[in-house]
Amino acid sequence: MMANKVINVEVSLKEVRGDQNKLIRKFIKKCKKERIVEDYLDLFENKDLDGLESFFSNDCTIRDWDAGVVSGKQKVMKIFSNIFDSFENIEVNIHHIHEDHGGIIICEMTLSLDSENLFVADIFEFDSENLINHLRAYRG
């Protein structure tokens, strides 16, 4: 007769998140860029910092009307964290998404930050893995 063995497996949240990020990146690589932008905006609207992080390359750059130019994934995530901390409610309403012949995406939207509605155009550039490499956000 075999004795029942209890196997203790410790898995850190970081390891689980790492595996999840690998799956997300695999999915992103196969997605159309328009879909990636829509998913990115869903994560932004839901203040999902961990999810957003998996959409950006390590050497990403963001240009924002308030933050200026910021480079490097950790610094870019800090910009998002600051935005999320500053506003209780974020809502994104996409008006139009256009992809040029070079794969650059332009997304026109209304961004509602608490009670303020802004017309915004984001321009996305991607690396070879379809991760966001450059994001330029313009307020209209």
DSSP file with accessible surface (Angstrom, degrees, kcal/mol):
  #  RESIDUE AA STRUCTURE BP1 BP2  ACC     N-H-->O    O-->H-N    N-H-->O    O-->H-N    TCO  KAPPA ALPHA  PHI   PSI    X-CA   Y-CA   Z-CA
    1    1 A M              0   0  239      0, 0.0     2,-0.4     0, 0.0     0, 0.0   0.000 360.0 360.0 360.0 133.5    0.0    0.0    0.0
    2    2 A M        -     0   0  173      1,-0.0     2,-0.2     3,-0.0     3,-0.0  -0.693 360.0-128.9 -89.0 135.0    1.3    3.5   -1.0
    3    3 A A        -     0   0   84     -2,-0.4     2,-0.3     1,-0.1    -1,-0.0  -0.596  29.0-106.9 -77.6 143.1    1.3    6.2    1.6
    4    4 A N        -     0   0  164     -2,-0.2     2,-0.4     1,-0.0    -1,-0.1  -0.569  36.2-153.7 -70.6 131.7   -0.3    9.4    0.5
    5    5 A K        -     0   0  181     -2,-0.3     2,-0.6     2,-0.0    -1,-0.0  -0.893   5.2-147.8-109.5 138.2    2.4   12.0   -0.1
    6    6 A V        -     0   0  128     -2,-0.4     2,-0.6     2,-0.0    -2,-0.0  -0.921  12.4-158.9-103.3 124.4    1.7   15.7    0.3
    7    7 A I        -     0   0  137     -2,-0.6     2,-0.6     2,-0.0    -2,-0.0  -0.922   5.1-150.1-107.1 120.9    3.8   17.7   -2.1
    8    8 A N        -     0   0  142     -2,-0.6     2,-0.6     2,-0.0    -2,-0.0  -0.823  14.9-174.4 -91.0 121.0    4.3   21.3   -1.1
    9    9 A V        -     0   0  110     -2,-0.6     2,-0.6     2,-0.0    -2,-0.0  -0.973   6.5-162.9-118.4 117.6    4.7   23.5   -4.1
   10   10 A E        +     0   0  183     -2,-0.6     2,-0.5     2,-0.0    -2,-0.0  -0.902  11.9 175.7-101.4 122.6    5.5   27.1   -3.5
   11   11 A V        -     0   0   83     -2,-0.6     2,-0.1     4,-0.0    -2,-0.0  -0.995  21.9-138.3-126.5 123.7    5.0   29.4   -6.5
   12   12 A S     >  -     0   0   56     -2,-0.5     4,-2.2     1,-0.1     5,-0.2  -0.430  20.6-119.4 -79.2 156.0    5.5   33.1   -6.1
   13   13 A L  H  > S+     0   0  141      1,-0.2     4,-3.3     2,-0.2     5,-0.3   0.885 116.0  58.5 -59.5 -35.7    3.1   35.6   -7.6
   14   14 A K  H  > S+     0   0  177      1,-0.2     4,-2.5     2,-0.2    -1,-0.2   0.905 105.9  48.1 -62.3 -40.2    6.1   36.9   -9.6
   15   15 A E  H  > S+     0   0  107      2,-0.2     4,-2.3     1,-0.2    -1,-0.2   0.926 113.8  46.5 -66.4 -43.0    6.6   33.5  -11.2
   16   16 A V  H  X S+     0   0   67     -4,-2.2     4,-2.7     2,-0.2    -2,-0.2   0.944 113.9  48.0 -63.8 -46.3    2.9   33.1  -12.0
   17   17 A R  H  X S+     0   0   60     -4,-3.3     4,-3.1     1,-0.2    -2,-0.2   0.902 109.6  54.6 -61.2 -38.9    2.9   36.6  -13.4
   18   18 A G  H  X S+     0   0   28     -4,-2.5     4,-1.9    -5,-0.3    -1,-0.2   0.930 110.4  44.7 -60.4 -45.9    6.0   35.8  -15.4
   19   19 A D  H  X S+     0   0   96     -4,-2.3     4,-2.0     2,-0.2    -1,-0.2   0.908 113.8  50.6 -64.1 -41.0    4.4   32.8  -17.0
   20   20 A Q  H  X S+     0   0   84     -4,-2.7     4,-2.6     1,-0.2    -2,-0.2   0.921 108.5  52.0 -63.0 -42.3    1.3   34.8  -17.6
   21   21 A N  H  X S+     0   0   30     -4,-3.1     4,-2.8     1,-0.2    -1,-0.2   0.874 106.8  53.7 -62.9 -37.1    3.3   37.5  -19.3
   22   22 A K  H  X S+     0   0  145     -4,-1.9     4,-2.1     2,-0.2    -1,-0.2   0.922 110.7  46.5 -62.5 -42.8    5.0   35.0  -21.6
   23   23 A L  H  X S+     0   0  121     -4,-2.0     4,-2.3     2,-0.2    -2,-0.2   0.910 112.4  50.1 -65.3 -41.4    1.6   33.7  -22.7
   24   24 A I  H  X S+     0   0   37     -4,-2.6     4,-3.0     1,-0.2    -2,-0.2   0.937 110.7  49.6 -62.5 -44.5    0.4   37.3  -23.2
   25   25 A R  H  X S+     0   0   71     -4,-2.8     4,-2.3     2,-0.2    -1,-0.2   0.893 109.5  51.5 -63.4 -37.7    3.4   38.1  -25.3
   26   26 A K  H  X S+     0   0  139     -4,-2.1     4,-0.9     2,-0.2    -1,-0.2   0.918 112.9  46.0 -63.4 -41.7    2.9   35.0  -27.4
   27   27 A F  H >X S+     0   0   99     -4,-2.3     3,-0.7     1,-0.2     4,-0.7   0.928 111.0  52.5 -64.8 -45.3   -0.7   36.1  -28.0
   28   28 A I  H >< S+     0   0    1     -4,-3.0     3,-1.2     1,-0.2    -2,-0.2   0.901 101.9  59.4 -60.1 -41.6    0.4   39.7  -28.7
   29   29 A K  H 3< S+     0   0  106     -4,-2.3    -1,-0.2     1,-0.3    -2,-0.2   0.836 110.1  43.0 -59.2 -30.2    2.9   38.6  -31.4
   30   30 A K  H << S+     0   0  172     -4,-0.9    -1,-0.3    -3,-0.7    -2,-0.2   0.540  98.1  97.3 -93.3  -7.4    0.1   36.9  -33.3
   31   31 A C  S << S-     0   0   18     -3,-1.2     2,-0.2    -4,-0.7    -3,-0.0  -0.463  80.0-108.2 -83.2 155.3   -2.5   39.7  -32.9
   32   32 A K     >  -     0   0  170     -2,-0.1     4,-1.9     1,-0.1     3,-0.4  -0.524  32.5-119.3 -72.5 148.0   -3.3   42.4  -35.4
   33   33 A K  H  > S+     0   0   44      1,-0.2     4,-2.4     2,-0.2     5,-0.2   0.857 112.5  59.3 -62.9 -34.7   -2.0   45.8  -34.1
   34   34 A E  H  > S+     0   0   88      1,-0.2     4,-2.2     2,-0.2    -1,-0.2   0.924 106.5  48.3 -59.2 -41.4   -5.5   47.3  -34.0
   35   35 A R  H  > S+     0   0  117     -3,-0.4     4,-2.7     2,-0.2    -1,-0.2   0.894 108.2  54.4 -65.8 -38.6   -6.5   44.5  -31.6
   36   36 A I  H  X S+     0   0    1     -4,-1.9     4,-2.8     2,-0.2    -2,-0.2   0.932 109.0  48.4 -61.4 -43.5   -3.4   45.2  -29.5
   37   37 A V  H  X S+     0   0    0     -4,-2.4     4,-2.6     2,-0.2    -2,-0.2   0.924 111.3  49.8 -64.0 -43.8   -4.3   48.9  -29.2
   38   38 A E  H  X S+     0   0   68     -4,-2.2     4,-1.9     2,-0.2    -1,-0.2   0.927 113.6  45.7 -60.4 -44.0   -7.9   48.0  -28.2
   39   39 A D  H  X S+     0   0   30     -4,-2.7     4,-2.3     2,-0.2    -2,-0.2   0.903 111.0  53.1 -66.2 -40.4   -6.7   45.6  -25.6
   40   40 A Y  H  X S+     0   0    6     -4,-2.8     4,-2.5    -5,-0.2    -2,-0.2   0.933 109.4  48.8 -57.7 -45.9   -4.1   48.1  -24.3
   41   41 A L  H  X S+     0   0    4     -4,-2.6     4,-2.7     1,-0.2    -1,-0.2   0.855 108.1  54.2 -67.7 -32.8   -6.9   50.8  -24.0
   42   42 A D  H  X S+     0   0   84     -4,-1.9     4,-1.8     2,-0.2    -1,-0.2   0.925 110.7  46.3 -62.5 -44.8   -9.1   48.3  -22.1
   43   43 A L  H  <>S+     0   0   33     -4,-2.3     5,-2.7     2,-0.2    -2,-0.2   0.902 112.6  50.3 -64.1 -40.5   -6.2   47.7  -19.6
   44   44 A F  H ><5S+     0   0   15     -4,-2.5     3,-1.7     1,-0.2    -2,-0.2   0.944 109.5  50.5 -62.0 -46.7   -5.6   51.4  -19.3
   45   45 A E  H 3<5S+     0   0   53     -4,-2.7    45,-0.4     1,-0.3    -1,-0.2   0.844 113.5  45.9 -60.7 -33.8   -9.3   52.1  -18.6
   46   46 A N  T 3<5S-     0   0  116     -4,-1.8    -1,-0.3    -5,-0.2    -2,-0.2   0.293 110.2-122.6 -93.0   7.8   -9.3   49.4  -15.9
   47   47 A K  T < 5 +     0   0   69     -3,-1.7     2,-1.4     1,-0.2    -3,-0.2   0.849  50.8 164.1  54.9  39.8   -6.0   50.7  -14.4
   48   48 A D     >< +     0   0   58     -5,-2.7     4,-2.6     1,-0.2    -1,-0.2  -0.660   9.5 173.0 -92.0  85.3   -4.4   47.3  -14.9
   49   49 A L  H  > S+     0   0   51     -2,-1.4     4,-2.2     1,-0.2    -1,-0.2   0.895  76.9  50.9 -62.5 -42.2   -0.7   48.2  -14.5
   50   50 A D  H  > S+     0   0   78      1,-0.2     4,-1.1     2,-0.2    -1,-0.2   0.910 112.2  47.4 -64.0 -41.7    0.5   44.6  -14.6
   51   51 A G  H >4 S+     0   0    4      1,-0.2     3,-0.6     2,-0.2     4,-0.4   0.928 110.7  51.3 -64.4 -44.2   -1.4   43.9  -17.8
   52   52 A L  H >< S+     0   0    0     -4,-2.6     3,-1.9     1,-0.2     4,-0.4   0.894 101.7  62.1 -59.0 -40.3   -0.1   47.1  -19.4
   53   53 A E  H >< S+     0   0   49     -4,-2.2     3,-1.3     1,-0.3    -1,-0.2   0.864  97.4  57.3 -57.3 -35.0    3.5   46.2  -18.6
   54   54 A S  T << S+     0   0    0     -4,-1.1    -1,-0.3    -3,-0.6    -2,-0.2   0.647 100.3  59.1 -74.2 -10.2    3.3   43.1  -20.7
   55   55 A F  T <  S+     0   0   12     -3,-1.9    77,-3.2    -4,-0.4     2,-0.4   0.541  95.4  77.4 -92.0  -8.1    2.3   45.2  -23.8
   56   56 A F  E <  S-a  132   0A   0     -3,-1.3    77,-0.2    -4,-0.4     2,-0.1  -0.821  76.5-124.9-110.0 144.4    5.5   47.3  -23.7
   57   57 A S  E >   -     0   0A   3     75,-2.4     3,-1.3    -2,-0.4    15,-0.1  -0.364  32.0-111.0 -74.3 161.4    9.0   46.5  -24.9
   58   58 A N  E 3  S+     0   0A 120      1,-0.3    15,-2.0    14,-0.1    16,-0.2   0.819 117.8  45.2 -64.3 -31.6   11.8   47.0  -22.3
   59   59 A D  E 3  S+     0   0A 109     13,-0.2    -1,-0.3    14,-0.1    74,-0.1   0.003  86.5 147.2-103.1  30.5   13.3   50.0  -24.2
   60   60 A C  E <   -     0   0A   0     -3,-1.3    12,-3.1    11,-0.1     2,-0.4  -0.159  32.7-153.8 -66.2 158.7    9.9   51.7  -24.8
   61   61 A T  E     -aB 134  71A  30     72,-1.9    74,-2.2    10,-0.2     2,-0.4  -0.994   5.6-165.5-133.6 139.0    9.4   55.4  -25.0
   62   62 A I  E     -aB 135  70A   5      8,-2.8     8,-2.8    -2,-0.4     2,-0.5  -0.978   5.1-162.9-124.8 139.0    6.3   57.4  -24.2
   63   63 A R  E     +aB 136  69A 122     72,-2.7    74,-3.2    -2,-0.4     2,-0.3  -0.993  19.9 175.1-119.5 120.2    5.7   61.1  -25.1
   64   64 A D  E  >  - B   0  68A  22      4,-2.3     4,-2.1    -2,-0.5    74,-0.1  -0.935  41.1-121.8-128.8 148.8    2.9   62.6  -23.1
   65   65 A W  T  4 S+     0   0   73     -2,-0.3    -1,-0.1    72,-0.3     4,-0.1   0.762 114.1  28.5 -63.6 -24.5    1.5   66.2  -23.0
   66   66 A D  T  4 S+     0   0  132      2,-0.1    -1,-0.2     1,-0.0    -3,-0.0   0.828 126.0  40.9 -99.3 -42.5    2.2   66.3  -19.2
   67   67 A A  T  4 S-     0   0   39      1,-0.3     2,-0.2     3,-0.0    -2,-0.2   0.654  89.3-151.1 -84.3 -17.6    5.1   64.0  -18.7
   68   68 A G  E  <  -B   64   0A  35     -4,-2.1    -4,-2.3     2,-0.1     2,-0.5  -0.557  56.7 -16.4  78.1-146.2    7.2   64.9  -21.7
   69   69 A V  E     +B   63   0A  81     -6,-0.2     2,-0.4    -2,-0.2    -6,-0.2  -0.840  66.4 178.2-100.1 126.9    9.4   62.1  -23.1
   70   70 A V  E     -B   62   0A  25     -8,-2.8    -8,-2.8    -2,-0.5     2,-0.4  -0.996   7.4-163.9-129.5 133.1   10.1   59.1  -20.8
   71   71 A S  E     +B   61   0A  65     -2,-0.4   -10,-0.2   -10,-0.2     4,-0.2  -0.915  47.0  47.3-121.8 146.3   12.2   56.1  -21.8
   72   72 A G  S  > S-     0   0   24    -12,-3.1     4,-2.4    -2,-0.4     5,-0.2   0.289  79.2-102.1  98.7 134.9   12.5   52.6  -20.3
   73   73 A K  H  > S+     0   0   14    -15,-2.0     4,-2.9     1,-0.2     5,-0.2   0.883 117.7  50.6 -56.7 -45.0    9.7   50.3  -19.2
   74   74 A Q  H  > S+     0   0  131      1,-0.2     4,-1.6   -16,-0.2    -1,-0.2   0.908 112.9  46.2 -64.7 -38.9    9.9   50.9  -15.5
   75   75 A K  H  > S+     0   0  140      2,-0.2     4,-1.5    -4,-0.2    -1,-0.2   0.890 112.5  50.7 -69.2 -38.8    9.8   54.7  -15.9
   76   76 A V  H  X S+     0   0    0     -4,-2.4     4,-1.9     1,-0.2    -2,-0.2   0.922 108.6  51.6 -64.3 -42.1    6.9   54.4  -18.4
   77   77 A M  H  X S+     0   0    8     -4,-2.9     4,-2.7     1,-0.2    -1,-0.2   0.867 104.8  57.3 -64.2 -31.6    5.0   52.2  -15.9
   78   78 A K  H  X S+     0   0  118     -4,-1.6     4,-2.5     2,-0.2    -1,-0.2   0.893 103.4  53.5 -65.2 -37.3    5.6   54.9  -13.3
   79   79 A I  H  X S+     0   0   26     -4,-1.5     4,-2.2     2,-0.2    -2,-0.2   0.944 111.1  45.7 -60.5 -47.7    3.8   57.4  -15.5
   80   80 A F  H  X S+     0   0    3     -4,-1.9     4,-2.8     1,-0.2    -2,-0.2   0.917 111.0  53.0 -62.3 -42.5    0.8   55.1  -15.8
   81   81 A S  H  X S+     0   0   27     -4,-2.7     4,-2.3     1,-0.2    -1,-0.2   0.915 108.9  49.6 -59.1 -42.8    0.9   54.5  -12.0
   82   82 A N  H  X S+     0   0   69     -4,-2.5     4,-1.3     2,-0.2    -1,-0.2   0.899 111.2  49.3 -63.5 -41.2    0.8   58.3  -11.4
   83   83 A I  H  X S+     0   0   34     -4,-2.2     4,-1.1     1,-0.2     3,-0.4   0.945 111.6  48.8 -62.0 -47.2   -2.1   58.7  -13.8
   84   84 A F  H  < S+     0   0   16     -4,-2.8     3,-0.3     1,-0.3    -2,-0.2   0.863 111.7  49.4 -63.5 -36.1   -4.0   55.9  -12.1
   85   85 A D  H  < S+     0   0  126     -4,-2.3    -1,-0.3    -5,-0.2    -2,-0.2   0.758 109.3  54.0 -72.1 -24.4   -3.4   57.4   -8.7
   86   86 A S  H  < S+     0   0   80     -4,-1.3     2,-0.4    -3,-0.4    -1,-0.2   0.677 108.2  47.9 -84.8 -20.9   -4.5   60.8   -9.9
   87   87 A F     <  -     0   0   52     -4,-1.1    -1,-0.1    -3,-0.3     3,-0.1  -0.984  55.2-161.7-129.8 134.1   -7.9   59.8  -11.2
   88   88 A E  S    S+     0   0  151     -2,-0.4     2,-0.4     1,-0.2    -1,-0.1   0.906  84.9  34.9 -75.2 -42.8  -10.7   57.7   -9.7
   89   89 A N        -     0   0  100      2,-0.0    25,-3.0   -43,-0.0     2,-0.4  -0.958  62.2-180.0-121.4 130.8  -12.5   57.1  -13.0
   90   90 A I  E     +C  113   0A  14     -2,-0.4     2,-0.4   -45,-0.4    23,-0.2  -0.997   5.7 177.3-126.6 129.9  -11.0   56.6  -16.4
   91   91 A E  E     -C  112   0A  98     21,-2.3    21,-3.1    -2,-0.4     2,-0.5  -0.999  10.8-161.3-134.7 136.9  -13.1   55.9  -19.5
   92   92 A V  E     -C  111   0A  15     -2,-0.4     2,-0.5    19,-0.2    19,-0.2  -0.972   5.4-174.6-119.8 127.4  -11.9   55.5  -23.1
   93   93 A N  E     -C  110   0A  72     17,-2.5    17,-2.5    -2,-0.5     2,-0.3  -0.950  18.7-146.2-121.6 108.3  -14.2   55.8  -26.1
   94   94 A I  E     +C  109   0A  70     -2,-0.5    15,-0.3    15,-0.2     3,-0.1  -0.578  20.8 176.1 -76.9 130.9  -12.5   55.0  -29.3
   95   95 A H  E     -     0   0A 105     13,-3.0     2,-0.3     1,-0.4    14,-0.2   0.795  66.8  -7.0 -97.9 -41.3  -13.6   57.0  -32.4
   96   96 A H  E     -C  108   0A  95     12,-1.7    12,-2.9     2,-0.0     2,-0.4  -0.971  50.2-161.5-159.4 139.9  -11.3   55.7  -35.0
   97   97 A I  E     -C  107   0A  22     -2,-0.3     2,-0.4    10,-0.2    10,-0.2  -0.997  17.0-177.5-124.4 128.9   -8.2   53.5  -35.4
   98   98 A H  E     -C  106   0A  90      8,-2.8     8,-3.0    -2,-0.4     2,-0.5  -0.988  12.4-159.4-128.5 135.1   -6.1   53.7  -38.5
   99   99 A E  E     -C  105   0A  85     -2,-0.4     6,-0.2     6,-0.2     2,-0.1  -0.961  14.5-147.7-112.6 126.5   -3.0   51.7  -39.5
  100  100 A D    >   -     0   0   58      4,-2.6     3,-1.7    -2,-0.5     0, 0.0  -0.265  35.7 -93.2 -82.6 178.2   -0.6   53.1  -42.0
  101  101 A H  T 3  S+     0   0  207      1,-0.3    -1,-0.1     2,-0.1    -2,-0.0   0.744 124.5  56.1 -66.3 -20.2    1.4   51.1  -44.5
  102  102 A G  T 3  S-     0   0   66      2,-0.1    -1,-0.3     1,-0.0     3,-0.1   0.406 120.8-103.5 -92.5   2.4    4.4   50.9  -42.1
  103  103 A G  S <  S+     0   0    7     -3,-1.7     2,-0.4     1,-0.3    23,-0.1   0.557  72.7 143.1  89.3   7.9    2.3   49.4  -39.3
  104  104 A I        -     0   0   44     21,-0.1    -4,-2.6    19,-0.0     2,-0.4  -0.667  39.3-146.5 -82.6 135.5    2.0   52.6  -37.2
  105  105 A I  E     -CD  99 124A   0     19,-2.2    19,-3.0    -2,-0.4     2,-0.5  -0.878  11.3-165.9-106.1 134.9   -1.4   52.9  -35.5
  106  106 A I  E     -CD  98 123A  57     -8,-3.0    -8,-2.8    -2,-0.4     2,-0.5  -0.984   8.4-169.5-117.0 126.3   -3.2   56.2  -34.9
  107  107 A C  E     -CD  97 122A   0     15,-2.8    15,-2.5    -2,-0.5     2,-0.5  -0.974   6.3-162.3-122.2 118.3   -6.1   56.0  -32.4
  108  108 A E  E     +CD  96 121A  76    -12,-2.9   -13,-3.0    -2,-0.5   -12,-1.7  -0.860  29.1 149.8 -97.1 134.1   -8.5   58.9  -32.0
  109  109 A M  E     -CD  94 120A   3     11,-2.7    11,-3.0    -2,-0.5     2,-0.5  -0.967  49.2-113.5-154.3 164.5  -10.5   58.8  -28.8
  110  110 A T  E     -CD  93 119A  33    -17,-2.5   -17,-2.5    -2,-0.3     2,-0.6  -0.951  31.5-160.1-103.0 126.5  -12.3   60.6  -26.0
  111  111 A L  E     -CD  92 118A  12      7,-3.2     7,-2.8    -2,-0.5     2,-0.6  -0.951   0.7-160.4-110.0 117.2  -10.5   60.1  -22.7
  112  112 A S  E     -CD  91 117A  14    -21,-3.1   -21,-2.3    -2,-0.6     2,-0.6  -0.907   7.6-175.2-101.7 117.6  -12.6   60.8  -19.7
  113  113 A L  E >   -CD  90 116A  13      3,-2.9     3,-2.4    -2,-0.6     2,-0.3  -0.942  67.2 -56.6-113.7 103.5  -10.6   61.4  -16.5
  114  114 A D  T 3  S-     0   0   71    -25,-3.0   -27,-0.1    -2,-0.6   -23,-0.0  -0.455 123.8 -17.7  55.1-113.8  -13.1   61.8  -13.7
  115  115 A S  T 3  S+     0   0  119     -2,-0.3     2,-0.5    -3,-0.1    -1,-0.3   0.473 118.1  96.2-100.0   0.0  -15.2   64.7  -15.0
  116  116 A E  E <   -D  113   0A  94     -3,-2.4    -3,-2.9     2,-0.0     2,-0.5  -0.780  57.5-158.0 -96.3 126.5  -12.9   66.0  -17.6
  117  117 A N  E     -D  112   0A 111     -2,-0.5     2,-0.4    -5,-0.2    -5,-0.2  -0.912  13.1-175.2-104.6 126.5  -13.3   64.9  -21.2
  118  118 A L  E     -D  111   0A  16     -7,-2.8    -7,-3.2    -2,-0.5     2,-0.6  -0.951  25.2-135.3-121.8 138.5  -10.3   65.1  -23.5
  119  119 A F  E     -D  110   0A  94     -2,-0.4    21,-3.7    21,-0.4     2,-0.4  -0.827  38.1-178.0 -87.1 126.4  -10.0   64.5  -27.2
  120  120 A V  E     -DE 109 139A   2    -11,-3.0   -11,-2.7    -2,-0.6     2,-0.5  -0.966  25.2-161.1-131.7 142.6   -6.8   62.5  -27.6
  121  121 A A  E     -DE 108 138A  25     17,-2.7    17,-2.8    -2,-0.4     2,-0.4  -0.994  13.6-166.9-121.0 120.9   -4.8   61.0  -30.5
  122  122 A D  E     -DE 107 137A  12    -15,-2.5   -15,-2.8    -2,-0.5     2,-0.5  -0.912   5.7-157.0-105.3 137.7   -2.3   58.2  -29.6
  123  123 A I  E     -DE 106 136A  30     13,-2.7    13,-2.4    -2,-0.4     2,-0.4  -0.970  12.3-163.8-116.2 123.0    0.3   57.1  -32.1
  124  124 A F  E     -DE 105 135A   0    -19,-3.0   -19,-2.2    -2,-0.5     2,-0.4  -0.910  10.0-174.4-112.2 133.1    1.7   53.6  -31.5
  125  125 A E  E     - E   0 134A  57      9,-2.7     8,-3.0    -2,-0.4     9,-1.7  -0.958  15.0-153.5-121.0 146.1    4.8   52.1  -33.0
  126  126 A F  E     - E   0 132A  29     -2,-0.4     6,-0.2     6,-0.3     2,-0.1  -0.832   8.0-132.3-121.9 154.0    5.7   48.4  -32.4
  127  127 A D    >   -     0   0   42      4,-2.4     3,-1.9    -2,-0.3     6,-0.1  -0.240  49.6 -82.0 -88.9-172.3    8.8   46.3  -32.3
  128  128 A S  T 3  S+     0   0  107      1,-0.3    -1,-0.0     2,-0.1    -2,-0.0   0.672 131.5  54.6 -68.5 -15.5    9.3   43.0  -34.1
  129  129 A E  T 3  S-     0   0   85      2,-0.1    -1,-0.3   -99,-0.0     3,-0.1   0.276 118.7-110.4 -96.9   8.3    7.4   41.1  -31.3
  130  130 A N  S <  S+     0   0   28     -3,-1.9     2,-0.3     1,-0.3    -2,-0.1   0.738  72.5 142.2  64.7  25.6    4.4   43.5  -31.7
  131  131 A L        -     0   0    7      1,-0.1    -4,-2.4   -75,-0.0     2,-0.4  -0.717  64.5 -97.4 -90.5 147.9    5.2   45.1  -28.3
  132  132 A I  E     +aE  56 126A   0    -77,-3.2   -75,-2.4    -2,-0.3    -6,-0.3  -0.525  47.7 168.6 -68.1 121.2    4.6   48.8  -28.0
  133  133 A N  E     +     0   0A  29     -8,-3.0   -72,-1.9    -2,-0.4     2,-0.4   0.749  66.8  20.5-103.8 -35.8    8.0   50.5  -28.6
  134  134 A H  E     -aE  61 125A  63     -9,-1.7    -9,-2.7   -74,-0.2     2,-0.4  -0.999  61.2-177.7-137.8 133.3    6.9   54.1  -28.9
  135  135 A L  E     -aE  62 124A   2    -74,-2.2   -72,-2.7    -2,-0.4     2,-0.5  -0.993   2.7-173.2-131.8 122.8    3.7   55.8  -27.8
  136  136 A R  E     -aE  63 123A  58    -13,-2.4   -13,-2.7    -2,-0.4     2,-0.5  -0.980   7.0-163.8-116.8 123.4    3.0   59.4  -28.4
  137  137 A A  E     - E   0 122A   9    -74,-3.2     2,-0.4    -2,-0.5   -72,-0.3  -0.934   6.5-173.8-112.6 124.0   -0.1   60.9  -26.8
  138  138 A Y  E     - E   0 121A 104    -17,-2.8   -17,-2.7    -2,-0.5     2,-0.5  -0.963  14.8-145.3-120.7 134.5   -1.5   64.2  -28.0
  139  139 A R  E       E   0 120A 123     -2,-0.4   -19,-0.2   -19,-0.2    -2,-0.0  -0.830 360.0 360.0 -98.5 133.0   -4.4   66.1  -26.5
  140  140 A G              0   0   87    -21,-3.7   -21,-0.4    -2,-0.5    -1,-0.0  -0.390 360.0 360.0-100.8 360.0   -6.6   68.0  -28.9
